[in-house]
Amino acid sequence: MHPDPPLFGDNAKQRAMVDMWTRRIDIQIGEPTKMFWRHAHPATAALIEQHKVFGESNRTVLARAMQWLDTDLTDDRSFLTGDKFTIADIAAVTVIDFAALIGLDPVAGNPAVEAWHARVSSRPSVSSEPFN
C-alpha cells in the first residue's frame, strides 16, 4: 500500500537479500535472546519451568552471534542489506534492543554493530519510547 520507502526491496535480488538478513537476525540473534528470556529471566520464572543453565548458556551464543554480525558489518555499509534501510534493520534493532532490555549486552565490544545501531536508532521512525 505504501511502497516508499521499499522496506522489502525494489527487485527480486534486493527482496532475497532482505529475506536472508531477516532470517539471519531471527535465527542467529533472536533465538539465543528468546532462549535466555524463556529460561533465565526472572520475569518468566512464574510462567514456565525454566532451565537456567541452558538459559544462561545463551549469553555466549548471543555474544558469538554479535561478533559474527560485527565482522560482517566491517565493510562500512550503512544498513544490513547495503545502503537502504529495510525490514531486516527493523528486525535487528528490535531484537537487539529487547536483548538489552532483559539484561543482555549485545552491542558492547562490537564497534561495527555499535555504529550500525546508532545509525538505525537515530532514524525518526525508531523510537525508544515504550508503546502505550
Secondary structure as a PSIPRED ss2 file (coil, helix, strand):
# PSIPRED VFORMAT (PSIPRED V4.0)

   1 M C   1.000  0.000  0.000
   2 H C   1.000  0.000  0.000
   3 P C   1.000  0.000  0.000
   4 D C   1.000  0.000  0.000
   5 P C   1.000  0.000  0.000
   6 P C   1.000  0.000  0.000
   7 L C   1.000  0.000  0.000
   8 F C   1.000  0.000  0.000
   9 G C   1.000  0.000  0.000
  10 D C   1.000  0.000  0.000
  11 N C   1.000  0.000  0.000
  12 A H   0.000  1.000  0.000
  13 K H   0.000  1.000  0.000
  14 Q H   0.000  1.000  0.000
  15 R H   0.000  1.000  0.000
  16 A H   0.000  1.000  0.000
  17 M H   0.000  1.000  0.000
  18 V H   0.000  1.000  0.000
  19 D H   0.000  1.000  0.000
  20 M H   0.000  1.000  0.000
  21 W H   0.000  1.000  0.000
  22 T H   0.000  1.000  0.000
  23 R H   0.000  1.000  0.000
  24 R H   0.000  1.000  0.000
  25 I H   0.000  1.000  0.000
  26 D H   0.000  1.000  0.000
  27 I H   0.000  1.000  0.000
  28 Q H   0.000  1.000  0.000
  29 I H   0.000  1.000  0.000
  30 G H   0.000  1.000  0.000
  31 E H   0.000  1.000  0.000
  32 P H   0.000  1.000  0.000
  33 T H   0.000  1.000  0.000
  34 K H   0.000  1.000  0.000
  35 M H   0.000  1.000  0.000
  36 F H   0.000  1.000  0.000
  37 W H   0.000  1.000  0.000
  38 R H   0.000  1.000  0.000
  39 H H   0.000  1.000  0.000
  40 A H   0.000  1.000  0.000
  41 H C   1.000  0.000  0.000
  42 P H   0.000  1.000  0.000
  43 A H   0.000  1.000  0.000
  44 T H   0.000  1.000  0.000
  45 A C   1.000  0.000  0.000
  46 A C   1.000  0.000  0.000
  47 L C   1.000  0.000  0.000
  48 I C   1.000  0.000  0.000
  49 E C   1.000  0.000  0.000
  50 Q C   1.000  0.000  0.000
  51 H C   1.000  0.000  0.000
  52 K H   0.000  1.000  0.000
  53 V H   0.000  1.000  0.000
  54 F H   0.000  1.000  0.000
  55 G H   0.000  1.000  0.000
  56 E H   0.000  1.000  0.000
  57 S H   0.000  1.000  0.000
  58 N H   0.000  1.000  0.000
  59 R H   0.000  1.000  0.000
  60 T H   0.000  1.000  0.000
  61 V H   0.000  1.000  0.000
  62 L H   0.000  1.000  0.000
  63 A H   0.000  1.000  0.000
  64 R H   0.000  1.000  0.000
  65 A H   0.000  1.000  0.000
  66 M H   0.000  1.000  0.000
  67 Q H   0.000  1.000  0.000
  68 W H   0.000  1.000  0.000
  69 L H   0.000  1.000  0.000
  70 D H   0.000  1.000  0.000
  71 T H   0.000  1.000  0.000
  72 D H   0.000  1.000  0.000
  73 L H   0.000  1.000  0.000
  74 T H   0.000  1.000  0.000
  75 D H   0.000  1.000  0.000
  76 D C   1.000  0.000  0.000
  77 R C   1.000  0.000  0.000
  78 S C   1.000  0.000  0.000
  79 F E   0.000  0.000  1.000
  80 L C   1.000  0.000  0.000
  81 T C   1.000  0.000  0.000
  82 G E   0.000  0.000  1.000
  83 D C   1.000  0.000  0.000
  84 K C   1.000  0.000  0.000
  85 F C   1.000  0.000  0.000
  86 T C   1.000  0.000  0.000
  87 I H   0.000  1.000  0.000
  88 A H   0.000  1.000  0.000
  89 D H   0.000  1.000  0.000
  90 I H   0.000  1.000  0.000
  91 A H   0.000  1.000  0.000
  92 A H   0.000  1.000  0.000
  93 V H   0.000  1.000  0.000
  94 T H   0.000  1.000  0.000
  95 V H   0.000  1.000  0.000
  96 I H   0.000  1.000  0.000
  97 D H   0.000  1.000  0.000
  98 F H   0.000  1.000  0.000
  99 A H   0.000  1.000  0.000
 100 A H   0.000  1.000  0.000
 101 L H   0.000  1.000  0.000
 102 I C   1.000  0.000  0.000
 103 G C   1.000  0.000  0.000
 104 L C   1.000  0.000  0.000
 105 D C   1.000  0.000  0.000
 106 P C   1.000  0.000  0.000
 107 V C   1.000  0.000  0.000
 108 A C   1.000  0.000  0.000
 109 G C   1.000  0.000  0.000
 110 N C   1.000  0.000  0.000
 111 P H   0.000  1.000  0.000
 112 A H   0.000  1.000  0.000
 113 V H   0.000  1.000  0.000
 114 E H   0.000  1.000  0.000
 115 A H   0.000  1.000  0.000
 116 W H   0.000  1.000  0.000
 117 H H   0.000  1.000  0.000
 118 A H   0.000  1.000  0.000
 119 R H   0.000  1.000  0.000
 120 V H   0.000  1.000  0.000
 121 S H   0.000  1.000  0.000
 122 S C   1.000  0.000  0.000
 123 R C   1.000  0.000  0.000
 124 P C   1.000  0.000  0.000
 125 S C   1.000  0.000  0.000
 126 V C   1.000  0.000  0.000
 127 S C   1.000  0.000  0.000
 128 S C   1.000  0.000  0.000
 129 E C   1.000  0.000  0.000
 130 P C   1.000  0.000  0.000
 131 F C   1.000  0.000  0.000
 132 N C   1.000  0.000  0.000
